[in-house]
Amino acid sequence: MNIQLSVAKVEFGGNTGEGQYFYAFSPQTVIIKKDHSPIQIEFTQSTAANFEMISLLSSDGQASFTSPVYSKGNRHMELKTNNPGQRLINVSVVVKDNSTGQLINCDPQVLNDPDPDI
């Protein structure tokens, strides 16, 4: 599964970082249909070079993901799902703006809904 993440610094009206940043994921809702599915998250080309992904956080106590592996100067991460059960998983891709030092919470909606027939 390939997921694109776009992040931009804005003067006001952003959806994270006290309104100073805007982020969006494509797809907007991530639906995981198969356990051990590979996931790749990558910045869009329009995301400025001063942004980097520094961690993936999850509220799920079931270790739903493997540890991410970063590449391309921390502008790309790869991981796998690790959860066969149905659940909504709260996830955050933490991004750092290296020009300001600001940490930015980018939280996609992630649904783990494995299909028993897959």
N, CA, C and O atoms as a printed pandas DataFrame, in Angstrom:
     atom_number atom_name residue_name chain_id  residue_number  x_coord  y_coord  z_coord
0              1         N          MET        A               1    0.840   -1.164    0.000
1              2        CA          MET        A               1    0.000    0.000    0.000
2              3         C          MET        A               1    0.893    1.237    0.000
3              4         O          MET        A               1    1.775    1.369    0.848
4              5         N          ASN        A               2    0.666    2.127   -0.936
5              6        CA          ASN        A               2    1.428    3.363   -1.038
6              7         C          ASN        A               2    0.581    4.524   -0.549
7              8         O          ASN        A               2   -0.552    4.718   -0.988
8              9         N          ILE        A               3    1.153    5.294    0.369
9             10        CA          ILE        A               3    0.464    6.438    0.958
10            11         C          ILE        A               3    1.325    7.672    0.732
11            12         O          ILE        A               3    2.519    7.668    1.033
12            13         N          GLN        A               4    0.725    8.713    0.210
13            14        CA          GLN        A               4    1.417    9.980   -0.005
14            15         C          GLN        A               4    1.065   10.935    1.130
15            16         O          GLN        A               4   -0.082   10.989    1.571
16            17         N          LEU        A               5    2.063   11.690    1.601
17            18        CA          LEU        A               5    1.876   12.677    2.659
18            19         C          LEU        A               5    2.398   14.014    2.154
19            20         O          LEU        A               5    3.542   14.124    1.712
20            21         N          SER        A               6    1.547   15.021    2.226
21            22        CA          SER        A               6    1.934   16.374    1.836
22            23         C          SER        A               6    1.903   17.256    3.076
23            24         O          SER        A               6    0.920   17.253    3.817
24            25         N          VAL        A               7    2.982   18.015    3.308
25            26        CA          VAL        A               7    3.084   18.906    4.462
26            27         C          VAL        A               7    3.556   20.268    3.967
27            28         O          VAL        A               7    4.436   20.353    3.110
28            29         N          ALA        A               8    2.963   21.339    4.510
29            30        CA          ALA        A               8    3.366   22.693    4.128
30            31         C          ALA        A               8    3.251   23.627    5.329
31            32         O          ALA        A               8    2.352   23.481    6.158
32            33         N          LYS        A               9    4.160   24.577    5.412
33            34        CA          LYS        A               9    4.067   25.629    6.419
34            35         C          LYS        A               9    3.129   26.696    5.866
35            36         O          LYS        A               9    3.236   27.095    4.707
36            37         N          VAL        A              10    2.196   27.157    6.728
37            38        CA          VAL        A              10    1.241   28.190    6.330
38            39         C          VAL        A              10    1.243   29.295    7.388
39            40         O          VAL        A              10    1.685   29.076    8.515
40            41         N          GLU        A              11    0.763   30.448    7.036
41            42        CA          GLU        A              11    0.723   31.575    7.980
42            43         C          GLU        A              11   -0.327   31.348    9.062
43            44         O          GLU        A              11   -0.098   31.667   10.229
44            45         N          PHE        A              12   -1.477   30.798    8.678
45            46        CA          PHE        A              12   -2.553   30.513    9.623
46            47         C          PHE        A              12   -3.527   29.564    8.945
47            48         O          PHE        A              12   -3.487   29.381    7.728
48            49         N          GLY        A              13   -4.405   28.960    9.742
49            50        CA          GLY        A              13   -5.451   28.107    9.189
50            51         C          GLY        A              13   -5.037   26.676    8.912
51            52         O          GLY        A              13   -5.791   25.927    8.291
52            53         N          GLY        A              14   -3.850   26.279    9.362
53            54        CA          GLY        A              14   -3.417   24.909    9.163
54            55         C          GLY        A              14   -4.176   23.942   10.061
55            56         O          GLY        A              14   -4.908   24.361   10.958
56            57         N          ASN        A              15   -4.002   22.660    9.819
57            58        CA          ASN        A              15   -4.716   21.656   10.607
58            59         C          ASN        A              15   -3.830   20.957   11.639
59            60         O          ASN        A              15   -4.235   19.949   12.218
60            61         N          THR        A              16   -2.622   21.485   11.873
61            62        CA          THR        A              16   -1.735   20.939   12.896
62            63         C          THR        A              16   -0.702   22.003   13.270
63            64         O          THR        A              16   -0.604   23.043   12.620
64            65         N          GLY        A              17    0.067   21.727   14.328
65            66        CA          GLY        A              17    1.125   22.659   14.729
66            67         C          GLY        A              17    0.588   24.029   15.083
67            68         O          GLY        A              17    1.134   25.048   14.658
68            69         N          GLU        A              18   -0.500   24.056   15.876
69            70        CA          GLU        A              18   -1.147   25.303   16.294
70            71         C          GLU        A              18   -1.511   26.184   15.100
71            72         O          GLU        A              18   -1.394   27.408   15.154
72            73         N          GLY        A              19   -1.959   25.533   14.014
73            74        CA          GLY        A              19   -2.412   26.247   12.831
74            75         C          GLY        A              19   -1.311   26.721   11.904
75            76         O          GLY        A              19   -1.589   27.388   10.907
76            77         N          GLN        A              20   -0.048   26.386   12.218
77            78        CA          GLN        A              20    1.080   26.849   11.412
78            79         C          GLN        A              20    1.442   25.905   10.271
79            80         O          GLN        A              20    2.252   26.256    9.413
80            81         N          TYR        A              21    0.847   24.700   10.253
81            82        CA          TYR        A              21    1.166   23.706    9.225
82            83         C          TYR        A              21   -0.113   23.061    8.715
83            84         O          TYR        A              21   -1.110   22.956    9.430
84            85         N          PHE        A              22   -0.057   22.641    7.483
85            86        CA          PHE        A              22   -1.164   21.912    6.882
86            87         C          PHE        A              22   -0.608   20.590    6.365
87            88         O          PHE        A              22    0.467   20.556    5.766
88            89         N          TYR        A              23   -1.344   19.499    6.598
89            90        CA          TYR        A              23   -0.946   18.199    6.060
90            91         C          TYR        A              23   -2.156   17.509    5.460
91            92         O          TYR        A              23   -3.297   17.793    5.824
92            93         N          ALA        A              24   -1.889   16.595    4.530
93            94        CA          ALA        A              24   -2.944   15.773    3.937
94            95         C          ALA        A              24   -2.334   14.455    3.502
95            96         O          ALA        A              24   -1.194   14.402    3.040
96            97         N          PHE        A              25   -3.122   13.378    3.659
97            98        CA          PHE        A              25   -2.728   12.048    3.213
98            99         C          PHE        A              25   -3.557   11.656    1.998
99           100         O          PHE        A              25   -4.712   12.061    1.862
100          101         N          SER        A              26   -2.964   10.875    1.130
101          102        CA          SER        A              26   -3.692   10.251    0.021
102          103         C          SER        A              26   -3.287    8.783   -0.015
103          104         O          SER        A              26   -2.117    8.485   -0.253
104          105         N          PRO        A              27   -4.208    7.863    0.212
105          106        CA          PRO        A              27   -5.626    8.085    0.464
106          107         C          PRO        A              27   -5.848    8.722    1.834
107          108         O          PRO        A              27   -5.015    8.607    2.733
108          109         N          GLN        A              28   -6.991    9.395    1.971
109          110        CA          GLN        A              28   -7.309   10.076    3.212
110          111         C          GLN        A              28   -7.571    9.085    4.346
111          112         O          GLN        A              28   -7.146    9.311    5.479
112          113         N          THR        A              29   -8.265    7.994    4.047
113          114        CA          THR        A              29   -8.495    6.927    5.017
114          115         C          THR        A              29   -7.742    5.682    4.552
115          116         O          THR        A              29   -7.927    5.221    3.425
116          117         N          VAL        A              30   -6.901    5.148    5.418
117          118        CA          VAL        A              30   -6.116    3.955    5.115
118          119         C          VAL        A              30   -6.886    2.750    5.640
119          120         O          VAL        A              30   -7.119    2.635    6.844
120          121         N          ILE        A              31   -7.283    1.853    4.743
121          122        CA          ILE        A              31   -8.000    0.643    5.142
122          123         C          ILE        A              31   -7.097   -0.562    4.883
123          124         O          ILE        A              31   -6.745   -0.860    3.741
124          125         N          ILE        A              32   -6.735   -1.239    5.953
125          126        CA          ILE        A              32   -5.842   -2.396    5.870
126          127         C          ILE        A              32   -6.711   -3.641    5.781
127          128         O          ILE        A              32   -7.492   -3.917    6.692
128          129         N          LYS        A              33   -6.585   -4.389    4.705
129          130        CA          LYS        A              33   -7.438   -5.558    4.468
130          131         C          LYS        A              33   -6.720   -6.892    4.690
131          132         O          LYS        A              33   -7.364   -7.941    4.691
132          133         N          LYS        A              34   -5.404   -6.867    4.876
133          134        CA          LYS        A              34   -4.664   -8.115    5.009
134          135         C          LYS        A              34   -3.539   -7.939    6.025
135          136         O          LYS        A              34   -2.788   -6.964    5.973
136          137         N          ASP        A              35   -3.431   -8.894    6.951
137          138        CA          ASP        A              35   -2.353   -8.871    7.927
138          139         C          ASP        A              35   -1.011   -8.993    7.210
139          140         O          ASP        A              35   -0.914   -9.640    6.167
140          141         N          HIS        A              36    0.003   -8.381    7.765
141          142        CA          HIS        A              36    1.371   -8.371    7.231
142          143         C          HIS        A              36    1.468   -7.645    5.893
143          144         O          HIS        A              36    2.362   -7.921    5.093
144          145         N          SER        A              37    0.539   -6.712    5.655
145          146        CA          SER        A              37    0.586   -5.901    4.435
146          147         C          SER        A              37    1.720   -4.891    4.531
147          148         O          SER        A              37    1.880   -4.237    5.562
148          149         N          PRO        A              38    2.510   -4.757    3.468
149          150        CA          PRO        A              38    3.535   -3.707    3.466
150          151         C          PRO        A              38    2.886   -2.342    3.242
151          152         O          PRO        A              38    1.948   -2.202    2.457
152          153         N          ILE        A              39    3.400   -1.359    3.938
153          154        CA          ILE        A              39    2.928    0.009    3.807
154          155         C          ILE        A              39    4.138    0.903    3.541
155          156         O          ILE        A              39    5.166    0.796    4.210
156          157         N          GLN        A              40    3.996    1.777    2.562
157          158        CA          GLN        A              40    5.032    2.762    2.264
158          159         C          GLN        A              40    4.399    4.138    2.374
159          160         O          GLN        A              40    3.376    4.414    1.748
160          161         N          ILE        A              41    5.016    4.999    3.176
161          162        CA          ILE        A              41    4.563    6.384    3.312
162          163         C          ILE        A              41    5.672    7.262    2.770
163          164         O          ILE        A              41    6.829    7.136    3.171
164          165         N          GLU        A              42    5.312    8.162    1.848
165          166        CA          GLU        A              42    6.317    9.009    1.212
166          167         C          GLU        A              42    5.776   10.422    1.057
167          168         O          GLU        A              42    4.597   10.621    0.764
168          169         N          PHE        A              43    6.658   11.405    1.258
169          170        CA          PHE        A              43    6.269   12.787    1.019
170          171         C          PHE        A              43    5.989   13.005   -0.462
171          172         O          PHE        A              43    6.620   12.389   -1.322
172          173         N          THR        A              44    5.044   13.880   -0.748
173          174        CA          THR        A              44    4.799   14.293   -2.127
174          175         C          THR        A              44    5.968   15.155   -2.597
175          176         O          THR        A              44    6.739   15.670   -1.787
176          177         N          GLN        A              45    6.089   15.305   -3.907
177          178        CA          GLN        A              45    7.165   16.136   -4.454
178          179         C          GLN        A              45    7.047   17.588   -4.026
179          180         O          GLN        A              45    8.055   18.288   -3.939
180          181         N          SER        A              46    5.832   18.052   -3.758
181          182        CA          SER        A              46    5.639   19.455   -3.369
182          183         C          SER        A              46    5.997   19.731   -1.906
183          184         O          SER        A              46    6.046   20.890   -1.496
184          185         N          THR        A              47    6.246   18.687   -1.119
185          186        CA          THR        A              47    6.639   18.881    0.279
186          187         C          THR        A              47    8.086   19.367    0.325
187          188         O          THR        A              47    8.983   18.723   -0.219
188          189         N          ALA        A              48    8.303   20.499    0.972
189          190        CA          ALA        A              48    9.636   21.129    1.016
190          191         C          ALA        A              48   10.689   20.190    1.592
191          192         O          ALA        A              48   10.385   19.312    2.400
192          193         N          ALA        A              49   11.919   20.390    1.165
193          194        CA          ALA        A              49   13.041   19.532    1.555
194          195         C          ALA        A              49   13.379   19.622    3.042
195          196         O          ALA        A              49   14.054   18.734    3.564
196          197         N          ASN        A              50   12.929   20.670    3.741
197          198        CA          ASN        A              50   13.262   20.825    5.162
198          199         C          ASN        A              50   12.418   19.944    6.082
199          200         O          ASN        A              50   12.632   19.943    7.294
200          201         N          PHE        A              51   11.460   19.194    5.525
201          202        CA          PHE        A              51   10.643   18.295    6.341
202          203         C          PHE        A              51   11.211   16.882    6.307
203          204         O          PHE        A              51   11.686   16.417    5.271
204          205         N          GLU        A              52   11.156   16.198    7.463
205          206        CA          GLU        A              52   11.553   14.792    7.527
206          207         C          GLU        A              52   10.650   14.047    8.493
207          208         O          GLU        A              52   10.186   14.609    9.486
208          209         N          MET        A              53   10.404   12.772    8.194
209          210        CA          MET        A              53    9.634   11.909    9.089
210          211         C          MET        A              53   10.585   11.401   10.164
211          212         O          MET        A              53   11.666   10.895    9.862
212          213         N          ILE        A              54   10.172   11.543   11.431
213          214        CA          ILE        A              54   11.079   11.100   12.490
214          215         C          ILE        A              54   10.540    9.940   13.314
215          216         O          ILE        A              54   11.318    9.244   13.966
216          217         N          SER        A              55    9.220    9.711   13.304
217          218        CA          SER        A              55    8.704    8.549   14.030
218          219         C          SER        A              55    7.269    8.245   13.621
219          220         O          SER        A              55    6.576    9.063   13.015
220          221         N          LEU        A              56    6.858    7.040   13.977
221          222        CA          LEU        A              56    5.482    6.584   13.793
222          223         C          LEU        A              56    4.996    6.163   15.169
223          224         O          LEU        A              56    5.577    5.275   15.793
224          225         N          LEU        A              57    3.933    6.796   15.641
225          226        CA          LEU        A              57    3.380    6.489   16.954
226          227         C          LEU        A              57    1.998    5.881   16.791
227          228         O          LEU        A              57    1.268    6.219   15.859
228          229         N          SER        A              58    1.639    4.979   17.703
229          230        CA          SER        A              58    0.331    4.348   17.665
230          231         C          SER        A              58   -0.161    4.151   19.085
231          232         O          SER        A              58    0.611    3.816   19.983
232          233         N          SER        A              59   -1.464    4.365   19.280
233          234        CA          SER        A              59   -2.058    4.152   20.601
234          235         C          SER        A              59   -2.425    2.695   20.828
235          236         O          SER        A              59   -2.796    2.306   21.935
236          237         N          ASP        A              60   -2.321    1.904   19.791
237          238        CA          ASP        A              60   -2.726    0.510   19.871
238          239         C          ASP        A              60   -1.693   -0.301   20.651
239          240         O          ASP        A              60   -0.514   -0.302   20.297
240          241         N          GLY        A              61   -2.116   -0.978   21.692
241          242        CA          GLY        A              61   -1.220   -1.780   22.510
242          243         C          GLY        A              61   -0.933   -3.159   21.935
243          244         O          GLY        A              61   -0.287   -3.976   22.591
244          245         N          GLN        A              62   -1.394   -3.428   20.739
245          246        CA          GLN        A              62   -1.236   -4.743   20.127
246          247         C          GLN        A              62   -0.063   -4.818   19.154
247          248         O          GLN        A              62    0.057   -5.801   18.421
248          249         N          ALA        A              63    0.798   -3.812   19.128
249          250        CA          ALA        A              63    1.934   -3.778   18.194
250          251         C          ALA        A              63    1.454   -4.006   16.763
251          252         O          ALA        A              63    1.903   -4.926   16.080
252          253         N          SER        A              64    0.540   -3.154   16.328
253          254        CA          SER        A              64   -0.107   -3.313   15.023
254          255         C          SER        A              64    0.819   -3.113   13.833
255          256         O          SER        A              64    0.477   -3.492   12.713
256          257         N          PHE        A              65    1.981   -2.526   14.059
257          258        CA          PHE        A              65    2.919   -2.272   12.971
258          259         C          PHE        A              65    4.319   -2.706   13.365
259          260         O          PHE        A              65    4.682   -2.686   14.541
260          261         N          THR        A              66    5.097   -3.095   12.373
261          262        CA          THR        A              66    6.515   -3.320   12.616
262          263         C          THR        A              66    7.192   -1.963   12.752
263          264         O          THR        A              66    6.605   -0.941   12.395
264          265         N          SER        A              67    8.401   -1.940   13.255
265          266        CA          SER        A              67    9.142   -0.684   13.346
266          267         C          SER        A              67    9.403   -0.156   11.944
267          268         O          SER        A              67    9.765   -0.921   11.051
268          269         N          PRO        A              68    9.221    1.159   11.742
269          270        CA          PRO        A              68    9.440    1.709   10.395
270          271         C          PRO        A              68   10.914    1.744   10.031
271          272         O          PRO        A              68   11.784    1.903   10.886
272          273         N          VAL        A              69   11.168    1.592    8.746
273          274        CA          VAL        A              69   12.511    1.727    8.186
274          275         C          VAL        A              69   12.469    2.974    7.315
275          276         O          VAL        A              69   11.634    3.081    6.417
276          277         N          TYR        A              70   13.372    3.921    7.580
277          278        CA          TYR        A              70   13.383    5.198    6.880
278          279         C          TYR        A              70   14.411    5.178    5.757
279          280         O          TYR        A              70   15.448    4.522    5.857
280          281         N          SER        A              71   14.108    5.908    4.685
281          282        CA          SER        A              71   15.051    6.045    3.583
282          283         C          SER        A              71   14.838    7.396    2.910
283          284         O          SER        A              71   13.962    8.168    3.300
284          285         N          LYS        A              72   15.638    7.662    1.914
285          286        CA          LYS        A              72   15.551    8.904    1.128
286          287         C          LYS        A              72   15.608   10.139    2.023
287          288         O          LYS        A              72   14.815   11.067    1.865
288          289         N          GLY        A              73   16.554   10.142    2.966
289          290        CA          GLY        A              73   16.696   11.288    3.856
290          291         C          GLY        A              73   15.510   11.479    4.781
291          292         O          GLY        A              73   15.116   12.610    5.064
292          293         N          ASN        A              74   14.944   10.386    5.250
293          294        CA          ASN        A              74   13.763   10.377    6.128
294          295         C          ASN        A              74   12.534   11.006    5.468
295          296         O          ASN        A              74   11.687   11.594    6.141
296          297         N          ARG        A              75   12.453   10.873    4.149
297          298        CA          ARG        A              75   11.282   11.355    3.413
298          299         C          ARG        A              75   10.411   10.187    2.954
299          300         O          ARG        A              75    9.437   10.375    2.226
300          301         N          HIS        A              76   10.769    8.991    3.384
301          302        CA          HIS        A              76   10.071    7.762    3.000
302          303         C          HIS        A              76   10.198    6.788    4.160
303          304         O          HIS        A              76   11.269    6.664    4.755
304          305         N          MET        A              77    9.102    6.090    4.487
305          306        CA          MET        A              77    9.177    5.045    5.513
306          307         C          MET        A              77    8.436    3.816    5.020
307          308         O          MET        A              77    7.443    3.912    4.299
308          309         N          GLU        A              78    8.941    2.661    5.424
309          310        CA          GLU        A              78    8.303    1.388    5.103
310          311         C          GLU        A              78    8.070    0.622    6.397
311          312         O          GLU        A              78    8.910    0.629    7.296
312          313         N          LEU        A              79    6.917   -0.038    6.479
313          314        CA          LEU        A              79    6.583   -0.868    7.622
314          315         C          LEU        A              79    5.584   -1.907    7.157
315          316         O          LEU        A              79    5.152   -1.892    6.004
316          317         N          LYS        A              80    5.216   -2.810    8.054
317          318        CA          LYS        A              80    4.197   -3.812    7.756
318          319         C          LYS        A              80    3.174   -3.827    8.869
319          320         O          LYS        A              80    3.470   -3.509   10.021
320          321         N          THR        A              81    1.959   -4.204    8.494
321          322        CA          THR        A              81    0.929   -4.384    9.513
322          323         C          THR        A              81    1.223   -5.671   10.266
323          324         O          THR        A              81    1.889   -6.573    9.757
324          325         N          ASN        A              82    0.719   -5.734   11.470
325          326        CA          ASN        A              82    1.015   -6.880   12.317
326          327         C          ASN        A              82   -0.181   -7.162   13.222
327          328         O          ASN        A              82   -0.029   -7.388   14.422
328          329         N          ASN        A              83   -1.382   -7.145   12.620
329          330        CA          ASN        A              83   -2.558   -7.285   13.460
330          331         C          ASN        A              83   -3.696   -7.910   12.665
331          332         O          ASN        A              83   -4.187   -7.295   11.718
332          333         N          PRO        A              84   -4.124   -9.103   13.019
333          334        CA          PRO        A              84   -5.197   -9.765   12.274
334          335         C          PRO        A              84   -6.610   -9.358   12.689
335          336         O          PRO        A              84   -7.572   -9.764   12.037
336          337         N          GLY        A              85   -6.765   -8.558   13.768
337          338        CA          GLY        A              85   -8.098   -8.234   14.269
338          339         C          GLY        A              85   -8.640   -6.910   13.774
339          340         O          GLY        A              85   -7.884   -6.026   13.372
340          341         N          GLN        A              86   -9.967   -6.778   13.808
341          342        CA          GLN        A              86  -10.612   -5.537   13.399
342          343         C          GLN        A              86  -10.432   -4.479   14.481
343          344         O          GLN        A              86  -10.631   -4.749   15.665
344          345         N          ARG        A              87  -10.050   -3.263   14.061
345          346        CA          ARG        A              87   -9.961   -2.150   15.007
346          347         C          ARG        A              87   -9.613   -0.860   14.281
347          348         O          ARG        A              87   -9.036   -0.861   13.194
348          349         N          LEU        A              88   -9.984    0.230   14.919
349          350        CA          LEU        A              88   -9.551    1.560   14.506
350          351         C          LEU        A              88   -8.233    1.803   15.218
351          352         O          LEU        A              88   -8.144    1.618   16.432
352          353         N          ILE        A              89   -7.211    2.213   14.488
353          354        CA          ILE        A              89   -5.892    2.403   15.079
354          355         C          ILE        A              89   -5.535    3.883   15.006
355          356         O          ILE        A              89   -5.488    4.461   13.920
356          357         N          ASN        A              90   -5.285    4.497   16.163
357          358        CA          ASN        A              90   -4.831    5.885   16.187
358          359         C          ASN        A              90   -3.334    5.894   15.889
359          360         O          ASN        A              90   -2.535    5.286   16.602
360          361         N          VAL        A              91   -2.980    6.596   14.823
361          362        CA          VAL        A              91   -1.600    6.612   14.340
362          363         C          VAL        A              91   -1.174    8.058   14.127
363          364         O          VAL        A              91   -1.988    8.901   13.752
364          365         N          SER        A              92    0.096    8.341   14.365
365          366        CA          SER        A              92    0.657    9.641   14.044
366          367         C          SER        A              92    2.002    9.457   13.363
367          368         O          SER        A              92    2.875    8.743   13.857
368          369         N          VAL        A              93    2.153   10.111   12.224
369          370        CA          VAL        A              93    3.466   10.231   11.598
370          371         C          VAL        A              93    4.006   11.563   12.101
371          372         O          VAL        A              93    3.466   12.620   11.776
372          373         N          VAL        A              94    5.070   11.511   12.891
373          374        CA          VAL        A              94    5.652   12.733   13.431
374          375         C          VAL        A              94    6.680   13.249   12.428
375          376         O          VAL        A              94    7.617   12.548   12.046
376          377         N          VAL        A              95    6.473   14.491   12.018
377          378        CA          VAL        A              95    7.318   15.140   11.021
378          379         C          VAL        A              95    8.038   16.295   11.704
379          380         O          VAL        A              95    7.471   16.973   12.561
380          381         N          LYS        A              96    9.282   16.512   11.321
381          382        CA          LYS        A              96   10.056   17.630   11.869
382          383         C          LYS        A              96   10.310   18.643   10.767
383          384         O          LYS        A              96   10.716   18.290    9.660
384          385         N          ASP        A              97   10.065   19.909   11.087
385          386        CA          ASP        A              97   10.446   21.010   10.192
386          387         C          ASP        A              97   11.846   21.425   10.612
387          388         O          ASP        A              97   12.014   22.095   11.630
388          389         N          ASN        A              98   12.838   21.039    9.851
389          390        CA          ASN        A              98   14.225   21.320   10.224
390          391         C          ASN        A              98   14.582   22.797   10.173
391          392         O          ASN        A              98   15.610   23.196   10.721
392          393         N          SER        A              99   13.756   23.622    9.525
393          394        CA          SER        A              99   14.040   25.061    9.491
394          395         C          SER        A              99   13.609   25.751   10.783
395          396         O          SER        A              99   14.133   26.815   11.113
396          397         N          THR        A             100   12.656   25.161   11.525
397          398        CA          THR        A             100   12.180   25.771   12.770
398          399         C          THR        A             100   12.363   24.875   13.985
399          400         O          THR        A             100   12.309   25.349   15.120
400          401         N          GLY        A             101   12.580   23.574   13.755
401          402        CA          GLY        A             101   12.665   22.610   14.849
402          403         C          GLY        A             101   11.309   22.122   15.322
403          404         O          GLY        A             101   11.241   21.277   16.214
404          405         N          GLN        A             102   10.230   22.632   14.748
405          406        CA          GLN        A             102    8.861   22.274   15.135
406          407         C          GLN        A             102    8.560   20.812   14.799
407          408         O          GLN        A             102    8.883   20.344   13.708
408          409         N          LEU        A             103    7.938   20.089   15.744
409          410        CA          LEU        A             103    7.438   18.746   15.495
410          411         C          LEU        A             103    5.977   18.849   15.091
411          412         O          LEU        A             103    5.209   19.596   15.697
412          413         N          ILE        A             104    5.597   18.099   14.067
413          414        CA          ILE        A             104    4.272   18.210   13.476
414          415         C          ILE        A             104    3.591   16.859   13.539
415          416         O          ILE        A             104    4.139   15.861   13.070
416          417         N          ASN        A             105    2.396   16.821   14.118
417          418        CA          ASN        A             105    1.607   15.602   14.243
418          419         C          ASN        A             105    0.732   15.441   13.001
419          420         O          ASN        A             105   -0.164   16.250   12.764
420          421         N          CYS        A             106    0.985   14.412   12.219
421          422        CA          CYS        A             106    0.192   14.123   11.022
422          423         C          CYS        A             106   -0.479   12.776   11.255
423          424         O          CYS        A             106    0.181   11.738   11.248
424          425         N          ASP        A             107   -1.802   12.795   11.462
425          426        CA          ASP        A             107   -2.487   11.571   11.870
426          427         C          ASP        A             107   -3.533   11.135   10.845
427          428         O          ASP        A             107   -4.616   11.714   10.751
428          429         N          PRO        A             108   -3.181   10.104   10.081
429          430        CA          PRO        A             108   -4.155    9.561    9.127
430          431         C          PRO        A             108   -5.205    8.736    9.862
431          432         O          PRO        A             108   -4.973    8.273   10.978
432          433         N          GLN        A             109   -6.339    8.560    9.238
433          434        CA          GLN        A             109   -7.337    7.645    9.786
434          435         C          GLN        A             109   -6.989    6.253    9.284
435          436         O          GLN        A             109   -6.934    6.023    8.076
436          437         N          VAL        A             110   -6.751    5.313   10.216
437          438        CA          VAL        A             110   -6.341    3.961    9.851
438          439         C          VAL        A             110   -7.369    2.970   10.396
439          440         O          VAL        A             110   -7.632    2.914   11.598
440          441         N          LEU        A             111   -7.938    2.197    9.486
441          442        CA          LEU        A             111   -8.892    1.146    9.847
442          443         C          LEU        A             111   -8.269   -0.194    9.544
443          444         O          LEU        A             111   -7.883   -0.454    8.404
444          445         N          ASN        A             112   -8.165   -1.035   10.528
445          446        CA          ASN        A             112   -7.671   -2.389   10.327
446          447         C          ASN        A             112   -8.895   -3.289   10.231
447          448         O          ASN        A             112   -9.524   -3.602   11.242
448          449         N          ASP        A             113   -9.231   -3.701    9.015
449          450        CA          ASP        A             113  -10.440   -4.481    8.769
450          451         C          ASP        A             113  -10.096   -5.659    7.859
451          452         O          ASP        A             113  -10.500   -5.684    6.696
452          453         N          PRO        A             114   -9.348   -6.638    8.387
453          454        CA          PRO        A             114   -8.910   -7.748    7.542
454          455         C          PRO        A             114  -10.061   -8.548    6.996
455          456         O          PRO        A             114  -11.039   -8.824    7.690
456          457         N          ASP        A             115   -9.931   -8.912    5.755
457          458        CA          ASP        A             115  -10.909   -9.761    5.073
458          459         C          ASP        A             115  -10.479  -11.203    5.273
459          460         O          ASP        A             115   -9.388  -11.570    4.838
460          461         N          PRO        A             116  -11.286  -12.033    5.909
461          462        CA          PRO        A             116  -10.864  -13.420    6.177
462          463         C          PRO        A             116  -10.642  -14.231    4.907
463          464         O          PRO        A             116  -10.004  -15.283    4.954
464          465         N          ASP        A             117  -11.157  -13.761    3.775
465          466        CA          ASP        A             117  -10.993  -14.490    2.522
466          467         C          ASP        A             117   -9.739  -14.110    1.773
467          468         O          ASP        A             117   -9.430  -14.724    0.752
468          469         N          ILE        A             118   -8.988  -13.095    2.256
469          470        CA          ILE        A             118   -7.782  -12.667    1.537
470          471         C          ILE        A             118   -6.582  -13.399    2.076
471          472         O          ILE        A             118   -5.465  -13.183    1.606
